[in-house]
Amino acid sequence: MTCKTDMLDKFDAALDRLHEEGRYRTFIDIERRKGHFPHAVWMKPDGSEQDITVWCGNDYLGMGQHPVVLEAMHEALEATGAGSGGTRNISGTTVYHKRLEAELADLHGKDAALLFTSAYIANDATLSTLPKLLPGLIIYSDELNHASMIEGIRRNGGAKRVFRHNDVAHLRELLAADDPATPKLIAFESIYSMDGDFGPIRELCDLADEFGALTYLDEVHAVGMYGPRGGGVAERDGLMDRIDIINGTLGKAFGVHGGYIAASAKICDAVRSYAPGFIFTTSLPPVVAAGAAASVAHLKQDQTIRDQHQTNARILKMRLKALGLPIIDHGSHIVPVIVGDPKHTKMISDMLLEQYGVYVQPINYPTVPRGTERLRFTPSPVHGPKMIDGLVKAMDGLWNHCELNRQELSA
């Protein structure tokens, strides 16, 4: 008979393994201060404070500090109070939720949108529910899809096929091998957040048309930042009408919180009616929905902030490449610098914070494959030249200090 002490010892052993491998994750207590993004304050364990610059946040455009967003949230707070009061089916639907869903449906050129408490839940709930609505459904999933997509597909109890990352030919083989009469769905992302590479959306849509499959696109790392109105990569490439279900987040470029799907009215209504992850969850607070709606509406008209965001990302990548640092550059706003060892990655992260006031968290396995551990920088439109200078000089010095390899620049 297993005793409680033996079980508790297993928790210790599991945590010890993470420490030994250099993969134990620590929280850094930071305090963001309104109007000073991306600057923040590190509340150190000894009780002292240190000014820092955040270089790894997903508030990509600084909208979490934008006056338009804050004003909308203040107004909603004064009007409605704090919480939503329940699930959407009971007492948690308000005019703020409906307004936000209308903004999102318009953003993606769809009939409807459906809000969730996070994009993770939106992916999980939707992908785990679709086989209930489409008996026999086979989901074809890119091998590097986000954990939320993988979990939703795993939990749905239906058939799945995993195709090699961005490998259209492999996907074709898998589709061709299955019964043409079987319902099919292809699930993929527009930007894969760890390497910053783009999914071949057009080619995948072509395959979907050929084999009669639905398309499911995760635009989490693209909404707000790509396309003439911030609709994502599919909008940028003129492909939104070829995507059946779009997943997005309100917690990254839009700077607030929550997730959603945008699709036809029938699809949204069916997911709304059958997905436990929607039915049994308290809805977003109205104040959050109000802020998100204001952010979405504003970014539909603010191309300047998108252009500056891309410019700063290009400048940072160019500067780091000039130092010979091993960065991955697929043309997106994400700037991964490969260290290749979890202990070195953690050490550089700690030294950047303590010595230079640069806050960037290490990215280790299982988020990325072993041997590709990295620092993932996310420059924003307001990471100015002095901040970029400081980061580049810090990385140059620490790369020398740790005696890490550099890449030779091509002629």
N, C-alpha and C positions, 0 to 999 in steps of 0.2 A: 504493500500500500504506500503510495507516494505521500510524504508528509509536506506540510506547508513550508518548512525550512528548506527542503530540497527544491521546491518550486521557486522560492525567493532567491536561492543561490543561482538559479539559471538566469535571472534578471541581471545579477552582478556579472556573470560570465559573458552575457551578451554585450553589456556595456564595456567590459574590459577589452573585448575583441575590437570594438570601435576605437578605443583609446590606443591600443597597440598598433593598429593599422593607420592611425592618424586621421581617422574619418569621423571622430566624435564631433558633433556640431554644438557650438555654443551660441547663445543669444547675446547680442551686444545691446545694452540698454541705451537707446538714443531718444532724444527729444527733438522733434521737428518744431520749428518756430515760424509762425505765420509771417509771410512776407520775406523770408530769408532762404527759401529753397534755392539750391540744393544744400545749403549749409544747415548743420544741425549741431547738437551738443551730445557728446558721449558722457553718460553718467557712469563713471568708473567705479569698480567694486570698492575702492577705498573711500568713496564718498565725494571725491573731487570731480571736477568737470573739465572737459577738453573740447574745444571747437573742432569740428570735423566737416569734411565735404563728402556727401553721399554719392558714390559712384556705381552702386549696384541696385538702385531702386527701380521698380517697374512703373512708377509714376512718370512715364516717359516724357511727358510734355509739361510737367509741373502743374497740371490742372487741379490737383488736390489743394493748391494754394490760390487758385484763380479767383478774383473778386466776383465774377459772374456766378461761379459755383457756390461760393460762400454766401453770397446774398440770397440765392435761392434756398439754400439750406436754412439760413436764419429765418426767412419768411415762413417756411414750412414748419420749423420748430415752434415758432410762436403761434402758428395757426392750429397745429395738430398735437403737439407734445412729442414724446420720445418714440414710443413703439407703435407697431401696426395693429396690435390687438388680437392677432391670430393668424391662422392659415388663410389663403386667398378664398377658400370655399366657405369659411365661417364668417370672419369679420375683418380679414386682412387685405381686402381690396379697396383702394381709394382712388380718387381722381388723379393722384400723383402716379400711381402704378399704371393706370390707363394712359396717361399722358406720355410716360416714358416708353411704354410698349409701342405707342403710335410713332414716337420719334425714331425708335429702332427699326420698326417695319419700313418707315420711309427711308432711313439711312441705307438699308440693304435692298430696296426696291421689292419688298415682299408684301403680301397681304396682311401678315400678322407677325407678332413677336410674343414670346413668352418669357417672363422673368423667373430667375432662380436666385437662390442666395449666393451662389458663386458660379463661375464658369466650370469649375470642377464638377459641381453637382449637376449643372446643365448637361454636360457631356455624359456623366455617369447615368443620370436618370433617363435621358433620351435614348442613348444607345442600349441600355438594358431593357427598355420598354418596347422598342420597335418590333422585336420578334413576337411579342404578344399581339401586335396589330397586324403583322405580316407573317403568318405561320410559314415555317420553312425558310425564313430569310437567312441568307448567307451574307456576312459582313466581311469585306476585304479591307484589311487594315495595314497601313504603312508600318513597318517594323519600328520606326522611331516616333510613332504617335505618342502624345502625352499620356502620362499614367492614368489620368481620368478617363480617357478614351479606352485604354486597355482594360481598365477595371469595369467599365460599363459593358464592353463587349464580352469580357470573361463571365460576368454575372448573368448575362441574359439567357444562358442555357441553349443558345442557338449555335448554328455552325459558323465557323470563322476561318478565314484564310489570311495569312500574314505574308505580304509581299516585301521584297527587299526595298530598302529606302530609295524612293524616287525612281524605282526601276519599272518603267512602263511596260517593257517587254515581259518581265516576270509576271506582272499583274495580268497581262493578256493571256499568258499560259494558264494561269489559275482560273480566269473567267471562262476560257474555252473548254477547260476540263470538266466544268460543272454543267448540269442539266439546264438547257436554255430556258426551260419553263419555270425554273426556281427563282423566286424573288431575290434580288441582289442589291447591295449597297456598298459603295466605295467610300471609305473614311480616311481623310488625310488632313494635313495642315497647310496653311499658306506660307508661314515662316516657322521654321523649327528653331526653338529658342536657344538651344545650346550651341549650335554651330552658326546660326543665323542664315541658313540656306533656305531657298524658296522651293515650294512644291511645284511640280509641273502641272498646274491647274488645267490648262487648255487640253493637254494630251490626256489627262485623266478624264476630263469631260467627254472627249472624243470616244474613249473606250466605253464610258458609261452609256453614251448614245448607241454605240454599236451593239452592246450586249444588254440593253434595256435595264440598266442599273440606276438606282438613285445615287445622288452625290451628297456627301456630308463633309463640310469644310470647317475646320477650326481656324478662326481668324483672330485668336486671342492676342497674338503679338503683332497684329497689323491694324486692327480697328483704331480709328482716330488718326493714324499716322500715314496711311497710304490711300491713294485715290483722291479725286478732286473734292470730295466731301468727307473724307475719312472713313469711307465704307470698307477699306481694306484692299488687299492685293487683287481680289476678284473685281472690285470696282475699278482699280487702276488699269487692269487688263481688259475691261469690258466684258467680264464673264459672269457677273452676278446672276443674270437670268438663267444661266446653265447650272447653277447650284441649287439643289432642292432644300437643303437645311444648312444654315450658317450658324455656327456657335461663336459667341463673342463674350468679352468681359467688360465690366464697368470699373474694374479695379486697377487697370494699368493706364493706358493713354487717357482714359476719361477721368482718372484720378479719384474715384469714389469707391464703390463696393458693389458686388453682385455680378451675375452672369445672365445669359439669355440664349435663346435660339430665335432665329427669324426664318420663316418658311411660309407655306400656303396656310390659309385659315384652317383648312381641314387637318393638316398635319399638327399645327399648334393646338387645335382643339382636342385632337386625339391624345396627344402627349399630356395635355392638361388634365384630361379625364382619366388617364390610366397610369401615369407615372407616380409611384409612391414618393419619390424624391421631391415631387412638387406638391402632391396632395397633403402630405402630413408634415409639412415644414412651415413654420411661421414666416410670413412674408417679410420682405425688406421694410424697414421703417420708412414712413413717408418722407422724412427729412432726407434720407439717402436717395430715394427715388427722385425727389425734387432736384437734388444736386446733380445726379447723373443726367437727368433730362436736360438741365441747363448746360452741362458740359457737352453732351452730344449735339445739341442745337448750335452751340458756339463753334465747335470744331467743324461743323459743316461749312462754315464761312471763313475759317481762319487758315488759309493756305500758307501765310507767312510763317507761322509757328512750325508747320510741317517742313517747310523748306529749310529753316534754320536748324531744325533737328537733324535732318540729313546732312547738312553742311558740317555740323560739329562732329557727327560720326565719321565722316570722310576725313576730316582734319586729324582726329585722334588716330584713326587707322594709319594714315600716312605717316604721322610722327612716330608711331610705334614700329612700323615697318622700317623706317629709316634707321632705327636703332638695331635692326636685325632681330627683334623679338618675334617669336613664332606665333603670329596671330592668324586667325581664320577670317577670310574676307570673302563673303559671297554677295556683297553689295547691299546688305541690309543695315539697319541701325545698330545691330548687336555686335560687340567687339570682344570676342573670346581670345584670351592669351593662354596658350597651352604651357603648363608647367610640367605635367607628366608624372608627378609623384605627390601623394596626398600630404605627406609631412612637409615637403618643401612649399606646397601650396598654402598650407595653414601658416607656416612660418612667415612667408612673404605677406600674407594677409595681415597677420599680427603686427609685423614691422611697419607696414604701410600705415596702419591705424595709430600705433603708438609713437612712431617717429615723425610721421608726415601729416597726420590728421586726415588720411585718405581711407575711407571706409568702403571696402569691397570684400564680400564674403567668398570663401573658397567653394568651388563646385567639385564635388567628389562622387565616386561610385556610391549608390546605383543611379544617380542622376545622369552621369556620363560613364562610358566604359572605363575600366581600369587602364591606367597608362595615358589617359587623356585628361587628367585632372587639370583644372584651369581656374583662372580669374576671369569673370565675365563682367565687362564694363558696359554701362548703359548711359552714354552721354545724353544730355537733354538740351533743349534750345538755350538754356541759361547757364550751362557750364561754359563760362567765358574763357578767353585766351589765357588769363593768368592761372585759372584752375587747370586747364589742359597742360600748361607749362609745368606746373607743380607736379602733376601726376606723371608726366613723361620723365622728368628729372628723377623722381622717386623710383620709378621702375628701372631706369638706367642704372642707378646706384645699387639697388637691391639685386638686380640681375648679376652685376659684378660681384657683389658681396657673397652671393650664394653660388658663384661660379657655374652658372647655368649656360647652356649652349645658346648661341645666336645663329640666325640664318644669314647666309651670304646673300647680299643684294644682287639681283640680276642686272646686267649691263643695260 
